[in-house]
Amino acid sequence: MNRPIDLRSDTVTKPTSAMRRAMAEAEVGDDVFGDDPTVQRLETRVAEVLGKEAALFVPSGAMANQLAVRVHTQPGDEILLDANAHIYFYEAGGPAALSGVMCRCLAGTRGVFTGADVAAALRPADVHFPPTRLVCVENTHNRGGGKVWPLDRLSEVATTARQHGLKLHLDGARLWNASVASGVPERDYAALFDTVSVCFSKGLGAPVGSALTGPQKLIERARRFRKQFGGGMRQVGIIAAGALHALEHHRERLAEDHANARRLATALAEMPGVDIDPATVETNLVYFRVTRVPAADLVARLKAADVLVLASGPDTIRAVTNLEVSAADIETAIAALRTALR
Ligand code: TLP
């Protein structure tokens, strides 16, 4: 049994011993000179998995997303995204600070919006308005509760965006989870977008790293901005090896995290003072409302029982299943929740 049982995020995982071995043995070189063979292997492989021309290894998901915004836009442009999108909500004002763009937020349902929402947000061609340039989508959607975008809805949004000459970026930090849950290969989602960011350090369990994928030309531009943003790394094959190991060995096992999340959600639905519809739990993120105790109090009570979760609002809690949490740990967490809610 792992102590504590850490359900705060899927970012908390530690490298497995096989992953650590791969990292220790990685061939390395100075990646700013383009000399790191392990980074090159990772970039080639992730581009292949996503069906894109090229990929760029970057330190974080936030950097991958912000590079995408930067390469698709000019200062003064406008981008369209869901009001709860990570790019807008959790990236420290990056679009304004790093790209000088305006964010126009769409009111999606659990992060999912429609082609009509995109069309309605377009600006007329008039000097008064910022030019609309880019649509960003998040799949799975974090604040949407790990919601998987239906492929037909994504196609509809992409078609509308294309009709109006907009570019498309996918924040695929948890695209791996979407694919395992839906059976739709990552590359089928990716085909609808110009650029796609993916993370190795969430469900896949690598300690560090994300990638931005897309057409060669755009990725070369992103490489320059990565340097400008301070993300050029040297003998980084050591961490790219962890990411490569995660990509090859940890994708299919995400189904276990999803099963654990469903079990947790089903048990929560039966607890008094908890509001959750287990049917909305499609992947590894479990959000629930507490009606009789402030979220912060429940977090503290659970912490005392060695179960870690996050308050994502005054009355909402997020629990994220991950590589370090077994089915038995989930039963322990359920028992701790029952006691804490009493
Ligand atoms: N999400 C983190 C927090 O920032 C909220 C988490 O614990 O879930 N896109 C999505 C959809 C994400 O959920 C995250 C991280 C990122 C991008 C950014 O990744 P990092 O943390 O590597 O910059």
Residues whose N, C-alpha, C, O or C-beta is under 5 A from the ligand:
A	BS01	TLP	S9 T11 S60 G61 A62 M63 H86 Y90 T140 N142 D171 A173
